[in-house]
Amino acid sequence: MLSLQNYPEILGQSLQQPMSETKAVTAAVLVIGDEILSGRTQDTNTNYIARFLAALGIDLKEARVVGDVEDEIVAALNALRSRYTYVFTTGGIGPTHDDITADAIAKAFGVGIDYHPEALAMLGARYKNPEDFNEMRKRMARVPLGGVLVKNSVSTAPGFRVGNVYTMAGVPMIMRAMLENIEPELERGAVVHSITISTRLGEGRIAAALARIQNDHPDLSIGSYPFYREDGFGVQLVARGRDLPGVEAAAEAIEAMIRAEGDKPERIGN
C-alpha cells in the first residue's frame, strides 16, 4: 500500500481555470452498469449532469451507456476523453465484484491501481469494529495511481479524477454531492441562453418558415419539439445560443411567424 508521501498525483493536477472566452468547453457522460442496459434501473444522472453543466457554460456533447465489461469501458472512455474537455462517469465504484470502473479507468490511462491512503483512512473510520472493514469494503478505496479524490459528503466513499475524467457514484444523491464538490474546479464557458415558444400549430405547417428563420440565424440552434396531450397537440419551438440578443431576435421572428399562421404564441421561459 502506498503512503501519502509517495502517492503520485501527476495525472491529477488541478484543472481549475477561469471562464474560456476563445473556445468551447465540452463534456461527455459515460454511464456504466448492466442494470441501466437491462432496464432495471433508470438513468436520471445524465439529465442532472446536463443541466448542471449547462449552468456553467459547458456543452454536453455526448452520452454513452456501457455494461460492466472492462474492455467496453476502456474503449468508450478512451474515445471520449480524447475528444472532449471533460468526461464524467457514473456507476461501478462500489464494493461488489461487478464494480470494475476503477480498474477499467486505470487500464485506459495505462497506470496501476492501489489503495489510496486518504480514502482508506476515511472509510476505515466509519467502522467501530475493524473486522467490519472487510476486503470488499476496502475495494472502494482503490484508485488509479495519480488519481485525486472527489469527496462524497453523503456516504464517505469517494470518487476520483484522473486527467480530465471524473469518476462518480451511480446512486443519484451521491453523484450530485460529488458534482457539487468538483464544481469550483471546472472551467467555465459562456452560458447558453434559450427561449421556448409554444404553439398549437402542427410541425408540418410551420416547417418551411422555421427553416428560413434558422437560415437567418446560423449561429443559433432552433429546435422543434411536438407534444401530444389530452387537450390536443402542438409544438414547442426552442431558440438556443450564447448571444442573448440573437436568441431574442430569433424568438421574436418565431412569434411573428406563428401569428402570421393564425395562432397565438405562448412564451414558456428564457
N, C-alpha and C positions, 0 to 999 in steps of 0.2 A: 504494500500500500504506500502511496506517495504522501509526503509531508506537505504542509502548507508552504514551506520554504522552496521546495523543488518542483512544485506543481506548475507546469508551463502554461502560460496564457497568451502565447504568441498569436494563435488563431482567434483569440477572443478579445483583441484590442478594441478599445472604445470606438463605437460608430457614431457617437453623438456629433451632430453637425447642425448649423443653422439652416433656415429655410433656403431651398435651392431656387435661385432666380433664373437659371440658364438651362436646366434640364428637368425632365420629368422624374419624379421619384415613384418607382413601380414596385409591385409586390405580387407574390403568388401564395396560394394556400395549398398545402398538401395534407389532406385528411387521411389518416391511417387507421385501418381497422376492418376486420371481416364483418363486424357487427353492423357497420354502415352499409356495406355492399349487400348484406343479406336482408336488409330492411328491418332488422330487429331494433336498431337504434336510429333515430332521426338526427341528421346533422343540422344543428342550429348554429354551430360555431362559425361557419363560413359567412352567414348573413351578418352576424355580430361583428366579425372581423372587418367585413367590407364597410360597414357603417363607421366603425372605429377609425379605419384608415382614411376614409373619405373626409372625416373631420380634420385630419392632419394634412390634407392635400396629397395623400399617397394613393396612386391609382392601382387598384386591384385588377390585374390583367388576366389572371388565370387561376382556376381551381381544379385540383385533381383529387380523386379518391383511389387509394390502393389498399389491397388487403395486407394481412400480416405475413408478407413474403419478403425476405430480406433483399433479394435481388431486384424485386419490383420497386421497393422503397428507394434503394440506391440509384436505380436508373432514373426514376422520376425526380429525385432530389437533385441529381447532377444536371439534369436537363433544365430544371427551374432556377437553380442558384446561379448558373452562368448567364441567365437571361435577364433576371430582374434584380432590383436593388436589394430587396429582402424576400426571404421565404419564411412563412410561418407554418409549422407543422403542428397537428393536434393528434393526440392519441398514442398509445403504445409505450408509455413510460411508467407503468405501474409495476407491481411485484410478481406478476404471474409469468408463466413460461412463454406466453404468446406476446408479451411486451418486449418487442425486439427493436424498437425505434432507435434507442441509444446505440446499439451495436451497428445498425444499418447506417447511421449518420457517421460513426467512426470509420466505417468501411468506405463511405462515399468520399470522405476527406483524406483517406489514407493514413489515419492515425490510430494509435492504440486506444484502449479504454481501461479505466480503473476507478476505484472508489475515490470520489472527491472528498478530501478531508473535512471540509466545512459541511458538506451535505451529510456525511456520515455522522458528524457530531450533532447536527440539528435533529436528524431522525432518531438517533440513539437516545437523545434527551427526552423523547416522548414516552419512553418505556421505563417504568419504575423497576420492573424485573428484567434484567439484562437478557435472560433467556428468551423473552418475548421478541427481542430484536433479532429475529432469525435470519438465515441466509437469504430467503426470498424477500423479506422486507429490506434487507441491505441492497438488493438489486436497484432500488430507487435512488441510491447514492452513486451509481455508476454513471460516469460522464466521460465523453470522448476527451482525450488529452488535449489541453488547450482551451477547453470549454469554460465559459463563465456562467455562473449560476443565475437563474431567473427565479427570484424569490416567490414563494407561494404563501400568502397570508391566510389561506383557508385551511390547508391540511399539512403544511410544512414541507412535504416532498417537493423539491424544486424542479423546475425546468432548466434549460441551459441554452446558451448561444455558442455556436461555433461559426466563425466568419460572419456571413450575412444570413445565417439560418437560425431562427428562433424555434426551439422545440418546447411545446407546451402540452399540458394535460388535455385529455379529451372531455373530461367532465366540465360542462359549461361554466359552472360557478368558479371552478378553479382556473380554467382557462382565462376567464375575464379578469380575475385577480392578477394573473401573470401579465396580461396585457397592460393593466394599469401600472405595473412595476416597470415595464420596459418603455412606456410612453415617453418619458423625458429624454431618452437617448436616440429616438428615431428622428431621422432627417425629415424635415417638412418640405412640402411642395405648395404651390399656390392652390387654394381651396377651389373646388368645382362648385359652381352655383347652378341651381336648377329651378325651373318654374314648370308646374304641371297645370294643364288646362283640360277640363273635361267637357265632352260634347256628346249629345245623343245621336249624332250623325254616324253613319257606318263608315268603316275604313275605305271601302271601295269608292265611295262618293267623294272623299277628300284626298285620296292618294296622290293624284296628279298635282293638285295645288300644294300639298305638303312637300312634294319633291321639289317644286320650284322654290319654296321657302328654304329648304335645305341647301339648294344650289346658291341661293343669295347669302347664305351664312355658312361658308365652308369650314370655318374654324370651330363650329359648334356641332354637337350631336343632337339630332332631333329624332325622337323615338315615338312609335305609335303602339299603344297597348290596349287592345279591346277588352271589354268586360261584359259579362252576362249576369244579370240579376233578375229577381222576381218581377221587378217593375220595368224591365226592358233591358236593351243592350245599349252600348255606346263605346266610346274610346277615350282614353287619356293620352294626351299629347304632351311630351316632355322635351323641353329645350334645356340642354346642359352645356356648360362651358366655363372657362376660367375668367372670361371677360364679362363682368356683370352687365354693363350697358349693352353689349351684344346679345346676351341672353334675354334681356328685357325687350330689345328691339324685335327679336325673333318671336317672343311670346305675343307681342302686340300684333305682329303680322299673322300669327296663327289665329288670334281672336278675331281679327278683321276678316280672315278667310271664313271662319265659322259663321259669322254674322252674314256674310255675303251668300252663304248657302242656306240661310233661313233659320239658324238655331242660335240660341243664346249661350255663349261660352261661360264656363264656370272655372275661375282660377282657384286651384286647390291650395297652393302654397308656393314658397320660394326659398 
